[in-house]
Amino acid sequence: MNKVYGSAKEALDGVLQDGMLIAAGGFGLCGIPELLIEAIVESGVKDLTVASNNAGVDGFGLGKLLETRQIKKMMSSYVGENAEFMRQYLSGELELEFNPQGTLAERMRAGGAGIPGFYTKTGVGTVIAEGKDHREFNGETYIMEEGIFADLSIVKAWKADETGNAIFRKTARNFNPPAAMCGKICVMEVEEIVPTGSLDPDHIHMPGVYVHRLIQGEHEKRIEQRTTRPRPAA
């Protein structure tokens, strides 16, 4: 089975549909599948629910899908750095399901492992717990969270072989492995595709069994916030 496609548009052909749930890897602008996001923008698909730690920034990453009103609901942990996200949420145009970061990651991982739900102490006594099942374990209260089973996963890795065995680069790993695991179809973009068998098995972070389609491309590595200090006088 050939998993390598020539472009993001080709890799998403026949996969996208209105109203689908997409799990997206990345943290801020680090390790985001920007080429696949751009292809989704160009496809015009709408009414999307997107599970992602955040929604990029204005004009880049998932922020592009917010600007085109293609996202109906976000399942996120952090909603800063994006003025359009804030505007749509406060005006009632965008539905938002808040998740603590660890809970969101575990919900994705659970979905990938076929686990429909799990209990956690995180969020007990807050708005996160409203409407959720509460249970006592050893005298402590826990709430139940549901696994995320996405229609599509879009992720980014640093390097992969032709079967999809992938290596992530430092902190760019972030949400990408659990996001990849929880999708019925996983499309991954990478900076480099190498021949099958050329990667050291001990260095592989995610096995290719989770990856269905694969593209290689050039990426723009932006920095969300850059803080510098004046160089001291000589």
Secondary structure, DSSP 8 states (H G I E B T S, - for coil): ---B-SSHHHHTTTT--TT-EEEE--BTTBT--HHHHHHHHHHT--SEEEE-S---BTTBTTHHHHHTT-EEEEEES---S-HHHHHHHHTTSSEEEE--HHHHHHHHHHHHTT--EEEESTTTTSGGGTTS-EEEETTEEEEEEE---EEEEEEEEEEEETT--EE--GGGGTTHHHHHHTEEEEEEEEEEEE-TT-S-GGG-SB-GGG--EEEE-------S----------
